């Protein structure tokens, strides 16, 4: 048994000796190759590190120069105040401790130059450079996309980056900042790579040393390294950075081969000693080694399972300082990196990239949580008004700034559980309703937050929003249904031209009805479902009916009488408004002829849409219709709203001028509710203003309305225009308007809109046809 033990022991000893001998002989055989390979790796790494360090400085300088060029203060003093310019440049220079700063005017003149120079000892002082007032020597750099350039000034070489200084689209000059390539950089690189570093410059046929980390640097030796000639006792590599106007700038990196080989020799000796010790202790320490290896590996496996389960917060700590300990540290680093990436991905998935507000995904989760726990809450669906007009007129960049400004203001409202940006011009606010929460108060806070104008690059913009509101559980407890209801309420605000709408069940009926109307409108135009009603206008001085307004009605076979407000907007949005207007115009002219046959002569007013003004064939259609029905143009009035003119004032004015030239009367409908300016009104080829009914209906009780109407009448008369007032609902308003010399009036007090036959009978019974002498 003892002999067997000896054999087993000798077997393991011989096995270890053979393994060690093979390993050592293999390692020794590859020693020289490994030495050469490591030297090459060392030099390649050094060269790569230098390039990355140099490029990093370039990127840093370029980014800083670009930031400094955005300084509004520098732009203000760039041409007018040299001293202030130098002070501002020095302030920026000190932020990165730059060695040179320059300001270059648009004509390539150097208007300011600051240098950080060495004084006695290590003291450094800022002084003005010698090139102030001279032309910048490298004008082609000003349009270059290169991040940095090497700039030679006196005996110094600078790494320089330029950035244009712009005001609007105009470049007024350039700012430049740079670091000197000096001993500091050489020492920094030596500390990183362990290799001495020399910077040399070839000027014509002569070389000179610019800077070195080696106090005993030899110019000839550095030149040989740069040109690729390295003595056998050294290791070294050269690198040309760039060409400088017929001058060559290079860097030499080198070290004693003996120093490097000495390290390897020590490593080989240590390896041999380790092999002997390993041979002696391997049998005795096999069990301990196995245990010391398997235990940390087991812990790493357990940690990997924890990470696989989705828990990234627990870390592993091994006391070992060997590779397994490093592996554990790297495992923790990897775990942290995965956690950071998951958090970033989750943030991007749940937040809008423009405003960084939570998006629709977070909204759905929040609504599910609130409804699951049976919470009472309100949804406020916001839409920025006229954002498309901003995008079209000022560009999408300005539109994006409007969106972000709206988001920033909403974010300041701390009463809401959630503020989401759904995309485009839409936001969603969620507030949990408690006894302390007053919804009307919160709505008012939203409106007040958005009320101040937004000034962007001298442009004053209004942040007007529309708001649709729905409540849970009053309206629904289903998140999807609540979102649809909030959207329905918001859509109603656009249709009704109001800022706020709380959802109610009738709105859904309107939505279903709207879809039906979209499908049925085209058929209605061609199948006789439409009918014209006429509302008379009286001469307030003579009480005679002299004009009528043609108003279209839709007798739907299922829905019954559909008012125009319910389908005119649909016609405009679906491209059917031109066909509808042509039907109205033709029908009105045909009725004019019928009345003429009865001895009734009235001026007929027809409403036209903004879309009609964009139709290239609309003018020719109107002229052909007047000719076909033999209706004098002066007996036709075209009523157009302010908003229709504002959409494209230049084209609208041109087309309305052509209609006026044909003899037709032009009237501005709903005056006072649009956005036209007095300057624009002066240019419009119109005959009359039609005061909106909202200012007329309460004349008896509202002094403000009286002031508005009276000033509008005076303004129109001073401009040579007549005035029509709609919405007369009592005798007081009629008499007040007559007293203030308003020419025409219409409203329910005079007559509701009537079909043609009924209006004809009414006119005959009342005997107030124009030309008859009997009064009302």
Secondary structure by P-SEA (a helix, b strand, c coil): caaaaaaaaaaaaaaaaaaaaaaaaaaaaaaaaaaaaaaaaaaaaaaaaaaaaaaaaaaaaaaaaaaaaacaaaaaaccccaaaaaaaaaaaaacccccccccccccccccbbbbbccccccbbbbbbcccccccccccccccccccbbbbbccccccbbbbbbbbccccccbbbbbbbbbcaaaaaaaaaaccbbbbbbbbcccbbbbcccccccccaaaaaaaaaccccccccbbbbbccccccbbbbccccccaaaaaaaaaaaaaaaaaaaaaaaaccccaaaaaaaaaaaaaaaaaaaaaaaaaccccbbbbbccccaaaaaaaaaaaaaaaaaaaaaaaaaaaccccccccccaaaaaaaaaaaaaacccbbbbbbbbcaaaaaaaaccaaaaaaaaaaaaaaaaacccccccccccccbbbbbbbbcccccaaaaaaaaaaaacbbbbcccbbbbbcbbbbbbbcccccccaaaaaaaaaaaaaaaaaaccccccccaaaaaaaaaaaaaaacaaaaaccccbbbbbbbbcccccccccbbbbbbbbbccccccccccccaaaaaaacaaaaaaaaaaaaaaaaaaaaaaacbbbbbbbbbccccccccaaaaaaaaaaaaaccccccbbbbbcaaaaaacaaaaaaaaaaaaaabbbbbbcccccccccaaaaaaccccbbbccccccccccccaaaaaaaaaaaaaaaaacbbbbbcccccaaaaaaaaaacccccccccccccccaaaaaaaaaaacccccccccc
